[in-house]
Amino acid sequence: MVAIRDEAALSGTPLSAEELSIKCLGEAKTKNYIRGLGNGPKPSTYLSKSNSQSAREDRLQKLQRDLDLIRDEQRREREEEKT
């Protein structure tokens, strides 16, 4: 395994731990299991996805409010310049 890793690194295309495991030990037959490394990452839950989506939406709304304030300020400045 070490020899294959070193050979790949010398060729300029280093292998990730997963790629190295698959190359040396073969692919596992069970889903989300990497032979030699164990179970792979678990999918995130719906709740954590909705929380991150909610955080993005909150950030988007804040940026939209900031943009509206800047536009209002610019509009006032243009009106002052006209008068």
PyMOL commands that set and color helices and strands:
alter all, ss='L'
color gray80, all
select helices_A, chain A and resi 2-11+17-25+46-82
alter helices_A, ss='H'
color red, helices_A
select strands_A, chain A and resi 33-34+38-39
alter strands_A, ss='S'
color yellow, strands_A
deselect
rebuild
show_as cartoon
